[in-house]
């Protein structure tokens, strides 16, 4: 099995400005080497974590989804990120996973952030997805999902990498860092997490802490308080050897 080449983009977002964010990400993605397999963008990468869904929402035939599909084709890499989607008169915080062949997969955020009133605006998802890429099984989640280990549980090694995309404020950064490491250890999988930096339109500060964590809980990278594009290779041999030598997954409830 080949190693997985993954790229994380940690950046500041333009508040409620999809056109500016698409232009910014266009430039950043163009600068990524062509040998990457997966490019990960933050939660609500076109707007920031906004509850102003009515004027900002796009449908599945909208500009942002089309842009994501186009960039995946240009880079010959899978690209994922979430955005505000209107679907059948409901709003979703929807993760769009675009593939180079023009196909897309979707995951609607299950756990809506009650503290910010997200559940009053958006409809929760009901289904997880698992995507196969280069022989790896990858399962994406969105921000607040991180706090719910039953939803993110890796029964019988159903996935090899858990991806978390977020707008997770600085004041709760210790929770982000602790929970990401816990999810990697308890699920015996890699964790790839992308957060934003800067200050949003609500005045909330973000310090990033985007990271890659191996199945043993070791930080492969962790980036705070600056914009960065980080590329790394995940070793399938390390993953499988660890699961064989310490098969805690076989005794899971």
Helices and strands as residue ranges (DSSP letters): E 4-10, H 18-30, E 38-40, H 53-56, H 63-75, E 78-87, E 90-98, E 104-108, G 114-116, H 118-121, E 131-133, E 136-142, G 143-147, G 155-157, E 161-165, G 170-172, H 173-187, E 190-194, E 197-199, E 205-213, E 219-224, E 228-234, H 236-245, G 248-251
